[in-house]
Amino acid sequence: MQDMIKFPCFSDLTPEQQQQVATLSSLKHFTSGQEIIGFGEEAAYMYFVGEGQVKLYRADEKGQDAVLRVVPKGDWFFELSAFFPMNAPAAAVTLRDADILMIPSGTMRDIMCHNENFAQRILGHAAEHFQILTNKVMDMTLKTPLQRVSYFLLQEFIRHGGKNKEFTLPYKKSLIASELGMTAETFSRVLMRLKETGIEIERNKVTLPHTGALCGVCDPALMHQCPNFDPVHCPAQEACLSASCRKTRVS
């Protein structure tokens, strides 16, 4: 429990508040594929992923999953339960063995009332996750499958440092397809089109022909996160990341 509270997101807590969290919270281990909370159940906790990955999803009448978000190690989900009573807006299931810190919503609410910095941090997390969902809806409406997959790869390229032409996918291709709102068949066709541009994806390994290969799908939201950003060669209106994007690229 104490190791869990050493994560940076808890750094704004006073020693007394850290002890309060440790005393009133539950640290539970979930095996891969185990449900943490079902859709529509009372969300009485904020959940922090100390180890593993968690899938937030909704299932349709045919049993097909619509993945809303994959929560990585060191991140939260259902933060809004600390601000007002709510039911789970999605089901949560582990993608691998996971250690989850379950903090009672009332405890978090009490701490945030007495700790403005921590409250701002949690509100920032909630706002970021809301923005992710908003972008997801917009992408489903405005972007082609090729653009959606390319943008996902660009995000991963930047997350891995933005310097190496090779990087790994964060989870299975079938899960990525679901998260991007497409069938496995459509996803496979997109990968074939990417291969024609020189982008190779073998198992979970991605190899780009050059570091600017995905610049054509960039936008202002990602541009300033990229270590290759150059204000001269990366004007937002051109959706360009770096000077290297003058080469052949996906668009």
PyMOL commands that set and color helices and strands:
alter all, ss='L'
color gray80, all
select helices_A, chain A and resi 4-6+8-10+15-24+79-82+105-114+116-142+145-159+173-179+184-196+215-217+220-223+236-238+243-246
alter helices_A, ss='H'
color red, helices_A
select strands_A, chain A and resi 26-30+35-37+45-51+54-59+65-71+76-77+91-94+98-104+166-168+200-202+205-207
alter strands_A, ss='S'
color yellow, strands_A
deselect
rebuild
show_as cartoon
